[in-house]
Amino acid sequence: MADENEVAMQPCATCKNVRLTKYIEFHRNVGMLYLRRTYVMRGKLCKTCVRKYFWEFELKNLLLGPWGVISLVVTPIYLIQNVVTYVGARSKLRNAVE
């Protein structure tokens, strides 16, 4: 099995273009006072899709995330985790052609 930290030339999981890809996991929380829902985007994505999903997940985390007791704790963790994932992926894909 391939290493998840490996950068490889293969089809992107979302746009299907053959480009350099990196495995990522972005998390998003939706707080609903007494309930919460978690969404996850995982797969080998190209540089363009990594940027797209990072901003989508971060903005929705900021707007919809902290609306519950547990969500007040979970949302900041997801925000930080997504930034770390994004920075790592961008550094690995810095020379990739978009």
Buried (B, 14 or more C-beta within 10 A) or exposed (E): EEEEEEBEEEEBBBEEEEBBBBBBEBBBBBBEEEEBEEEEBEBBBBBBBBBBBBEEBBEBBEEBBBBBEEBEEBBBEBBEEBEEBBEBBBEBBEEBEE
